[in-house]
Amino acid sequence: MKPNVIREMSTSELKERLVEERKHLRKLKMNHAVSPLENPMKIQVYRKTISRIMTELNKRETEELKQK
């Protein structure tokens, strides 16, 4: 997921997406432990997406705190 797409999403959508991405990552890791994935780079892609979402959420939280 591209950073500009993440910026356009609302905070509630980001939180929902974060939960979904974490579920997918756990599932991929479990499958990879049982039998090797065809493309293990998918794990890295999910990790980066989760990090991007978390970064945007933290940025929004700090902006809200600064405005108060």
N, C-alpha and C positions, 0 to 999 in steps of 0.2 A: 504494500500500500504506500502510495506516494505521500510525502509530507504535506503537499498542498491539499490533498483530499482530506487528510486528517484535520487540518486547520479549519476546513469548511464544515466539519461535523459539529453537532451540538455536544455539550458535555455529557448529557444522558446517553446519547448514541455512542460516544467514545467509551463510556463505562461498560455498556452492553457489549460493544465490540471487543473490549479488553477481556471480558469473561470468556467470550467465544474463542478468541485467539489462544488464551491460556489452555482451554479445553483441548483444542486442536494440537497444541504443542505437547501436552501430556500424552495424548493418544499417539502422536507420531513417535515420541520417545519410547513409549511402551512397545509399539510395533517394531521399532528399530532394535530394541533389546532382544526381542524374540527372534526376528529374522531381519537381516540387513535390508534397508530400503534401497530402491533403485536409484533414488536421488537424495542422498543424505543432506544436501544443501538446503532442502526444504526446512529442516530444523532451524538452520541459521536464519532463514528468511522470516520464519515466525518469531524468533527471538528479537530480531531487529524491528519488526512491526510492533511487537509488544513494547519495546523500548521507546519507539517513536510516540506511541499512544500515551505512555506514562509520562514522557517528557512534556507533551502538550498539556496533559491534565495538571501536572505540577506548575507549569507556566501560568495556566489560567488561575490556579489557586493563589499563587503569589501576586498576580495582578489584582485579584479581589481583595487580598489583604492590604495591599498598598493603597487601594482606593478608600478603604475604611478609615 
